Amino acid sequence: MNVSPLTIRRLRNFRANKRGYYSALIFSVLFLISIFAEFIANDKPIFVVFDSQIHFPVFEKISETYYGGEFETEADYKDPFVRDLIDKKGFSVMPLIEYSYDTINYDLKVPSPSPPTFENLLGTDDQGRDVLARLIYGFRISVFFGLTLTILSSIIGIFAGGIQGFYGGKIDLFGQRFIEIWSGLPVLYLLIIISSFIEPSFWILLFIMLLFSWMSLEGVVRAEFLRARNFEYVKAAKALGVNNTKLMFKHVLPNAMVATLTLMPFILSGSIATLTSLDFLGFGLPPGSPSLGEMVAQGKANLQAPWLGLSAFITLSLQLSLLVFVGEAVRDAFDPRKVI
């Protein structure tokens, strides 16, 4: 595999920023852990060996009657009766945290929200659900939401900004006037109106935020295309008969991607902060979803339980700080003035 000297220099610059480099490693590890949340925090076993057969309850629903019980419903693996049935003909391996994000601990010795114990390492929320499990699942949802919104909004923003910057003239004029009007619409009011007759979900929120978030990159890409279209290599390509589509995406776009990639980590952190803010206000994900913003709201409503607010605050601040540090390292990597 041939790696260009420019790519090697950018990688070297990225690694030279120790804070950003180690932040990228830490964030990658945390995200990898959250991807496998079902195997770390769940009220179902990782696998069950029963009657010489291996089952994975995380992926399949097994009724209690299969193990010799009385009910046709899915087995409750936290029930001592079901565990005894499994132990008679096999065994099960439970995750490190035996609670999912929506599992309620009915065996609490104090009213919820309960303080941290060996069973619930970060305590429980006001409904008796494990805080650590909800943090792990909430971290994954926020990162997935941010990544999806960042990628889709970047695609739309690059396309819109590229067309305006490359063609200019009336296309650029009408595009800028449309963006000025569109950016003036109140996003929060639209969310309030929509949530009054439609229950917000992950995809509905993503669609609404996508309608407005693509403008964050449009201006940068437009400026890069306006600058690059007057370069000599663009004029030479036009003289050779290269069509506009190929010229835009094969020649001009790679030069405009430097500024775009530099902004992406900051757009990602902004997307996560936006979702958290909406969840905190009650206009985000449906009730019961594992959300960092909902946990911040619980901490505000339960000041007598400081572990709720502190856990959510530390997780959110760590998440956003790591992304900002990674963004600084990416900026250094693409900075042509930095030579190491």
N, C-alpha and C positions, 0 to 999 in steps of 0.2 A: 504494500500500500504506500503510494507516494504522497507525502504530506508537504505542502508548499512551505517555503520559508516564512511567509506571512502568517500562516496558521501556527507554525511553531513559535513565532515571536509572540502572538496573541496568547497562546497557552502559557508561555513563560511569564508574560505580564500578569496573567490571571493568578498563577501560583505565587507570584512575587507578593501579591496582596494577601498576606497571611490571614488577616481577619476574614476577608471575603472567601478565601479558599477553604478554611476550616468551617466557616459558616455553611458553605455549600455542602460539605461532607456531613455535617451535623443535620442539616435540613433533609438531605437525602436519606439518612438513616431513619430519622423520625417519620418521614413520609412512607418509607418502606415498611416500617413497623405498623403504621396505620392502615396500609393496604391489606395486611393480614390480620386485621382487627378481630375477625371472627374466630381466629385460632388463638387469640390472646385474651380477649374478654368476651365470654359467651356463657349462657346458661345451658348449653348443649356440649356433650363431649366432643373432643377432637376426632376420636374414632372409638368404636365399640366392637369388641370381639365377643360374639354371642353364638353359641351352638356351632363353633368352628367356622363362623362366617364373620367377615369384617364389614362394618357399616360406618358411614360418615354422616352422622345426624346433622352436621352443618349444611350438607347439600341435599339431604333427603329426609322426608317426614316419615317417622316410624310410629305406628300406633302402640298403645300400651298393651294391647292384647297379644302383640307379637312376642313380647317378653313374658307373657303369662298373666297379664293383668286383666282388669275387668272392663275398661273403657276403650271405645274405638277411637277416641281422640288421640292427638299426638302425645307421646310420653313426656312427662315432666321429670327431667333428669335430676332435679334438685329434691325430688320427693324421696325420702328414705325407703319407702316401699318399692319404688321402681329400681332404686340402686341395689336393694337386696335381691330382686328378681334377676338383675343382670349378673350379679356376683355368683349366683347359683350355677350358671352355665357359661360364664366368661368374665370379662372385666371391661372397664371403661377408663379412658384417660381424659380428665377434665382440663380446661385451659388454666393458665395462671390466675386469671380473674374469673371467678365463676358467676359472673353477672354480665348480661348484655346491656346495651344502653337503655332498654325499656323494661328490664327486669326489676321488679319491686321486691325488696327484702321485707318479708312479713315477720321475720324473727327479731326485729329490733327491740332492744331492751329499754330504749328511750324514745320519746316521740321524734319524728323526723322534722326538720333535718337533723340527723344524728352526727356526732363528732367522729373523727377518724378512729378506726379500730384496726386490728389485724385482719379482719374479714373485709372491711371497706377502708382501704388505705387512705383515701381522701374524704371519707365520710359519705353521707347520702344527701340528696337534695330534699326539697319539701314534699316529695312524693315517695320517698324511700328508695330512690334509684341510685346506683353506685356512681359517684362523681368521676372516678378515674376512668371507668368504662365510657361514660358520656364524653369525657375529654378526648379519648382516643378516637371514637367515632366522629366527634365534632371536628377534630383536626382534619380527618380525612375528607369530610364533606366540604369544609371550607377551602381546602387545597384543590380538590377536584372542581369546585365551582369557580375558583379563581383561575385555574389553568384553562378550563373550557372557555370562560369568558374572555381571557386574555388572547387565546389563540383565534377565536372567532372574530373578536373585535379587531385584532391585528390584520386578519385577512381582509375584512371589509374596509378598514381604514387605509391599508396599503393600496388596495384597488381603487378606492375613491380618490385618494391623494395623488396616486400615480396618473390617473386619467386627467385630473385637473392640472397638474403640474406639467405634464407632457404636451397636452394640446393647447392649454392656455386659452386666451380669447374669451368668447362668449361662454364656453363650457366652464371655464374657471370662474367667470363672473357669476353665472347662475348658481354654480355649486357653492360658492362662498356665501351668497345671499341665502340659499337654502339652509346652510349650516348655521348661519347667524340666527335664523328664525327657529330652527330645530333645537339648538342649544339653549334657547330661552324658555323652552317648555319646562314646567315644574315636574320633575321626576317623582318626587315624594307624593305630590297630590295625585298623580296618575296611579301610583301604587295603592293609595288609600281608596281611590274610586274603584279600581279593579278588584281589590281585596274585599270590597263590600258585597260583590255578587259572584265572585269566583274565589275559591279557596286557593291561596298561593301555593305553588309546588316548586320543586327544584327547577323544572324546565320552564314554567311560566315566569318565574323570577329571572331566570337566565335570559329569556327572550326579551323581557321588558328592559333589563339592564343593557342588553346588546343593542337595543334601539338607540341608545345614547352614548355608550362607552366607546364606540368605534371612532368618535371624533377626536379622541386623545392622541391618536397617531396620525390622523389625516393631515394636520398642519405641518408636521415634521416631514412626512413623505412628500407632500406637495412642494415644500421648499427645496428639498433635495432634487426632485425632478426638474423644477424650474432652473436650478443651478446647472444640473448635468446636461440638460438638452442643448446647451450652447457649447459644450465641449467639442474638441476637434474630432474625437473618435465617433461621436454621434453624427456629426455632419458627414464624416467619411462613410459611415455605414449607410446613411441615407443616399449618398451619391452612388453607392454600389447597388442600390435597389433593395435593401433590406426593408421588409414591411414593418409597419409601426408596432404590431403586436410582438414580434420577435425582438425588435429593438428595445421595447419597453421592458420586457421580462427577462431577456437574456443579457442585455448590455447595461441598461440604466439602473434597473432594480438592484442588482448586486452592490452597486456603489451606494445606493440609498439605504441598504439594510444595516449599515454600520450604526447609524443614528437610531434606527428602529430597534435593533437588538439591545442597544444600551438602555432604552426606556422600558423594555419588557418586564424586568424584575420589579420595577416600581409600579407598573400597571397591575402586576399580579398582587402585590401587597395592597394596592388601592382597592382591588376587587374584593379581596378577603375582608378588608376593613368595612367596605360597603355592605356586604352580606351580614357581618356582625352587627352593624348599626341598625339594619332593617330588622334583624331578629330581636335586638334589644327593644326596639320600638313596638314590636308585635306585628310587623308587616312582612316578615320574612317567611321562613319555612313553616310548614304546618305544625300545630301544637304537638308536643311529644317527640319531635325530631331532635336528634343530638346536635346542639348548636352552641357555639361559644357565646354568641350574643344572648341567647336565652339564659345561659348560666350566669352571665353578668347581671341580667335583670333579676334573677333569683337572689344573687348576692345583695343587690340593692334592696330587695323586698324583705330579706332576712338578715338584718345587720347583726342579730345575735348569733349567726352562724358564719363567722369570718372565713371559714375554709371554702365556702362557695365562691365568694367574690375573689379571694386571693388565688384560688386554683385557676379560675378562668382568666384573670388578669395576667398571671405569670405565663400561662400557655399562649395567650394572644400576643403579649409583648415579646416573648421569645420568638414566636413565629414571624412577626413583622420585622423584628430587629435582624433576624437571620437573612430575610429577603432583602432588606436594605443594604446589609453588608455585602451580599452576593451581587446586588446591583452596582455597588461601588467597584467591586472587582471586575465585573463585566465592562464597566466604563473604562477602567484602566487598561483592560485587554485590547479594546478597540481604539484607544487613544494613539494616534500616529506619532505624537510627540514623545511617548514613553518608549525608550529603547533600553533593554536590560541585557 
